């Protein structure tokens, strides 16, 4: 059937700051920044204040898988960690000399993070996330933990028009405080810590059906998920054999699902939920961040 739907444009507020106290160490606050938008700075300041009231004496800031956002938000948030006058980044237009942008409490806010802190980064940390990473690691005293960042070293402006359309234009490239252009290279962490291999496995499509005698790369991914969840298959080769079927049946039995050895619908959903739980429980990068903060506290 074909039908028409009228969609009205609107500005959708998105929660960009998620925070909590560490579950095991009551002196460490954890704050994830999912993107850099207009309210992110204020939300971040509010989160820090709240965690301080809860007893936080140090912080893990997390911009993993954060694709960036507004430049001004990246500058203001970088300013939280720097002294007035410290270089946040340099911008360079075509055939021009680089121009430094420095920390300015008068225009960027005078709230500061004075507690020991670390920043989690990965290959999904891009643009404004990399501006923050470059600023706090080169001009500040914050270690980067995780894997090399994405490598987006360009600056865009957005022009708006009367018909509510927009045009995004690349107008410059940005450099770290030391003058390095990280485009297509990224920023190396101070402490390199990879996630377990299974953290990079793909989602299992619950709308499809995987069963005995199927052969595909998707089946190979499914076998890797089963192996990660400790349901061993005979070989991870992309062939849905009897061993793979038996592993699926064991999973279905433990999850109280219909036991048919076929992966589709709820079985696929439960496999991915179990994998997500496993990844959350084995976040090696976050664990390294906690160890770094605890070792610093012990040294002091």
N, C-alpha and C positions, 0 to 999 in steps of 0.2 A: 504494500500500500504506500502511496505517496501522499504526504501532507505537508503543510507549511507551518513554520514556527517563527514568531517574531522575537528577535533577540535584542535586548536593550543594552547598549554599552554602559559600563559603570566602572568605577575604581574599586577594585577588590582588595581589602586589607589582608595582608598575609603575615602570619606570625613568623618572625625571623630570629627570635631569640628564645632558646629553650634552656632552662637551667635547673640544677638541683645540687644538693650536697652529696659528696661521695658516700656511697653506702657503707663503706668500711672505715673511712678516716673522716671523723667529724670536723677536721680543721681544713678540709679542701673543698672548694666549690668548683663545680663543673658547668661551663657555659658553652653551648653550641650556637654558632651564628650561621644560619642557613642561607642568607643572602644579605646584600647591603641595600636597604631601601630608606625612604624618608624617616620612618619612625625607629629605625634600628638603633641609632645612637642613644636616644632617650630610653628605649627598652633595655639596652645593655647596661646603662648607668643604673636603672632601677633594679636590674637583676643583681648587679654587684653590691648595691646597698643592702638588698634583702639578704644575700648570702653572708655579708659581713655581720648582719644582725643575728644570723643563725650560727655564727661562730667561725666563718671562713677566715683563715689566715694566709691562704695561698690559693691560686686559681689555675685550672686547666681551661684554656680557651680552645675551641674546636671549630676550624673552618674547613674540615674535610668535606669534599663534594659540594663546596660552596662555589658557584660559578661566578660570583661577583655581584655587580650592580652599580649603584651610583658612586661616582668618584668622590663627591663631597662627603658621603657617608664613610667611605674608606679613609679619607683624610681625618675626619673628626675622631673616628675610632682609633686610628693610629696615634693621634695626639694624646690619647689617654695614657699611653705608655712612655711618652717622651718628655724631655724638658723643653721649655719654651725656647725656640730658636734652633732646635735640632732639625736636621733635614729629614723629611718624610720621603720625598722622591724628587726626581727631576723630570721635567717635560721638555720635549724637543720637537719643534715643528720642522718641516722640510727646509733644508739648507740654513737652519738657524742653530745658534749655540744653545746648549741645554740651560734651562732656567730652573733653579731649585725652588721647591715649595717647602717651607719650614713650618715647624710646629708653632702655632700661634694661639695662646690661651684666650686672647681677646675675641677672636672670631670663631674658634673651634671649641671653646669651652674649657673651663679651668678644672674640671673634675679629673682626678688622676688615679691610676691603679698603682699603688705603692707596694703592694704585697708581691712576694715571689710568684712568678707566673711562667707558664710554658704555653706554646701554641702548637696544636696538632694540625698537620697539613698532609695532603696526598695529591695524587694525580688529578683529582677533580677540583682542587683548589685553584681558582683562576681569577685573573683580572684584579678586582678590588681586594680579594683574598691575598693575592700575591703582593699587592701594594702594602698591605698590613704586615705580611710576613717579612718583606724586605726592610720595612721601616723598623720594626721591633727587633729584628735580628742584627741589623747593621748600625742603627742609631740608638737602640735601646738595649735592654739587658734581658731579653727574652729568648730562650732557646726554642728552635723548631724541632718537632719530633714527628716522624712519620716517613713519608716517601716524597720524591721529587714532585714539585707542583706542575701545573698544566703548561704554563708558558705563554701567557697572553700579555704582550707588552705594548698594546696600542690603546689610544684614548678616543672615545666616540662622543660626539655631541648629537643631541636630538632636536630637530627643528619641528615645531608644531604649526599646523595650518588651521584656517578658519573652518574647514570641513571636518575637523577632528582627526585628520590623518597626521602621520608623523614621518619624518625622514631621518634616519640615523646615518651619520657621516663620520668616518675616521679622520681625525684632524691632527693627530700627533702620536708620537710614541713616548712611553714613560720609561725612566731608568731608575734603578735603585739608588739609595743615597750615595753609594760609592761610584755610580756612573755606569753600572752594568745593565745592558738591555737583555732581558730574560725571554724575549719572544721566541717561541718554539724550543726553548731550552728549559725554562722553569727555574725554580730555586731549590737547591739541595738542602735538606734538613740538617740541623746541627747534629742530631742523633737519628740515624736512619734505622727505622723499624718497619718491616713489612707486616702486613696482615697475613693470616694463614691463607694458603692457596684457595681454599673453598670459599673465601670471602668474595672471590671474583667469578663465581659460578653464575650462570644465567638463570632467569626466572623460568619455571616450567609452565608452559601455556596450558591453563586448566580447560580451555575450550577445545583442545585437541585430545586425541586418544593415543596412548602408547601401550602396545601389548606384544605378546609373544610373536617372534619372527620379524618384528619391525627392525629396520636398519636406517640409521640417520645420525647426524651430529647431535640432534636433540636427544636421542637415546643415550649417546655418550655422555652428554651433560647430566642426564637423569642418573646414569650409573655413578657419576662422580658425586652427585648429591647423596645417593644411597651410601656410598663408601664413607663420605664425611660424617654421616649420621650413624656410622657403625653398623650398617646393614651390608656386609660384604657381598660383592658379586664375583663371579669367577674371573672375569677380565673386563676391563674398561675399554671396549672396542667399538661401541656404537651398535652392537647387535643385541637385541632383546631376546636373550636365551632363557633356558629354564632356571638358571641360577639367578638371573635378574628378576624373573617372575617370582621366585621363592623369596627373594629379598623384599619385594613389594608386598607380598602376602604377610611377611613378618611385621612389616611396618603397619599394614592395615589392621592386623590383629591387635597390636599394642595400642593403636589409636582408636580401637573399637569402630572401625569402618567396615563396610561390606568387603569380605575377603574374596577377591576374584583375580588378583594379580595384574589388574589393568590400572594404568595411571591415567586418570582424567578427573575432571570436576573436583570433588572434595579431597580426593587422595592427593592430587597435584597441589591444591591449596595448603593442605596440612604438611606436605613435604617442604614447601617453601617457608611456611611459618616455623617449622622445626629448624630449618637451616638458619633463619634469621635469629632465632633464639640462640643457636650455637655460636653464631658470629658475635652476638652481643655479649655472650658469656666468655668469649675468648678474644677480646679486643686487645691485642698485644700492644698497640700503639698507646691506648689509654693507660694500660698497665705500666708502660714505660714512663709515661708522664707522671703518674702517681709516684713511682719509685724515684724519679728525678727530684720532685718536690720534697719527698720525705728525706732523701739523702742530704739535700741542702739544709733542711731544718735540723737534722742531726749534727751536721758540720758546724752550724751556727751555735 
